[in-house]
């Protein structure tokens, strides 16, 4: 087992700890032998997923289910790549409108499909572009 400790100069170093030694895992990743000395010391990390969270977030999916889930939602990755590659704020807004239309099409409700389609159509007009560019200018003026 390995952990981290600090030398006399305060540099963080990696140390090996015997597997049979009763060690304590500190919140910053260090291991030590002895008693718990502070509130920031834990015998077990507090960030472990509960079984309910594992089921909720899909951590219990097998490989094929995970691939199918990725395949189903992969257009969002494409939209994210397009968004990150674009510099123009108006064109970024168009990409977001297209992504929200795609996500809305995945639901059974009709109201959200119609709403995002109308907002997307509004955004694609000349007035919509003027509105987006005006909003961006106002935000830039505040900085």
C-alpha positions in Angstrom: 0.0 0.0 0.0 1.3 3.5 -0.8 0.4 6.9 0.6 1.9 10.3 0.9 3.8 12.0 3.7 5.9 15.1 4.1 9.7 15.3 4.6 11.4 17.7 7.0 11.4 20.5 4.4 7.6 20.1 3.9 7.9 18.5 0.5 5.2 15.9 -0.2 6.7 12.4 -0.8 5.3 9.0 -1.7 5.8 6.4 1.0 5.2 2.7 1.1 3.2 1.3 4.1 3.0 -2.4 4.9 -0.4 -3.9 4.1 -0.7 -5.3 7.6 0.0 -2.0 9.3 -3.0 -0.3 10.9 -2.9 3.0 9.1 -5.2 6.0 8.9 -6.2 7.5 5.6 -6.1 11.3 5.9 -8.4 13.5 3.8 -5.5 14.9 1.8 -4.4 11.4 0.7 -1.7 10.8 3.3 -1.4 7.7 5.4 -0.1 7.5 8.9 0.1 5.1 11.8 -1.4 6.1 15.1 -4.5 7.7 16.4 -6.9 10.2 14.7 -5.7 13.7 15.6 -8.1 16.0 13.8 -11.6 16.3 12.3 -10.1 16.2 8.8 -8.9 12.7 9.3 -11.1 9.8 8.1 -10.9 6.1 8.5 -12.8 5.8 5.2 -13.2 8.5 2.5 -16.5 10.3 2.6 -16.9 10.6 -1.1 -17.8 7.0 -1.8 -21.0 6.4 -3.8 -24.0 4.9 -1.9 -25.8 2.0 -3.6 -28.8 4.2 -4.3 -26.5 6.7 -6.1 -24.8 3.9 -8.0 -28.3 2.8 -9.3 -29.3 6.4 -10.0 -26.2 7.4 -12.0 -25.9 4.1 -13.9 -22.7 2.8 -12.2 -24.2 -0.7 -12.1 -24.6 -0.9 -15.9 -22.7 -3.7 -17.6 -20.4 -2.9 -20.6 -23.0 -3.3 -23.3 -25.6 -1.2 -21.5 -23.0 1.6 -21.0 -22.1 1.5 -24.7 -25.7 1.7 -25.6 -26.3 4.6 -23.3 -23.2 6.4 -24.8 -24.5 5.7 -28.3 -27.9 7.0 -27.5 -26.7 10.3 -26.0 -23.6 10.8 -28.3 -25.2 13.8 -30.2 -24.8 15.8 -27.1 -21.0 15.2 -27.2 -21.1 16.5 -30.8 -23.0 19.6 -29.8 -20.5 20.2 -26.9 -17.6 19.9 -29.3 -19.2 22.3 -31.7 -20.0 24.7 -28.9 -16.4 24.7 -27.6 -14.9 25.1 -31.1 -17.1 28.2 -31.9 -16.0 31.7 -30.9 -19.0 33.7 -32.0 -21.6 34.1 -29.1 -24.5 34.1 -31.5 -23.5 30.9 -33.2 -23.0 29.4 -29.8 -26.6 30.3 -29.0 -27.7 28.5 -32.2 -25.8 25.4 -31.2 -27.4 25.5 -27.7 -30.9 25.9 -29.4 -30.2 22.9 -31.6 -29.0 20.8 -28.6 -32.1 21.7 -26.5 -34.4 20.8 -29.4 -32.7 17.4 -29.6 -33.0 16.8 -25.9 -36.7 17.9 -25.9 -37.3 15.4 -28.7 -36.2 12.6 -26.4 -39.1 13.3 -24.0 -42.7 12.2 -24.4 -44.1 15.7 -23.7 -45.2 17.8 -26.7 -45.1 21.2 -24.9 -41.3 21.3 -24.4 -40.8 20.3 -28.1 -43.0 23.1 -29.3 -41.5 25.6 -26.8 -37.8 25.0 -27.7 -38.7 24.9 -31.5 -40.4 28.3 -31.2 -37.5 29.8 -29.2 -35.0 28.3 -31.7 -37.0 29.8 -34.6 -37.0 33.2 -32.8 -33.3 33.0 -32.2 -32.6 32.3 -35.9 -34.3 35.6 -37.0 -32.4 38.9 -37.5 -34.1 40.3 -34.4 -33.0 37.2 -32.4 -29.4 37.8 -33.5 -29.6 41.4 -32.5 -31.1 40.5 -29.1 -28.3 38.0 -28.4 -25.5 40.4 -29.5 -27.1 43.1 -27.3 -27.2 40.8 -24.3 -23.6 39.8 -24.8 -22.6 43.5 -25.1 -24.3 44.3 -21.8 -22.6 41.5 -20.0 -19.2 42.5 -21.4 -19.9 46.1 -20.3 -20.4 44.9 -16.7 -16.9 43.2 -16.6 
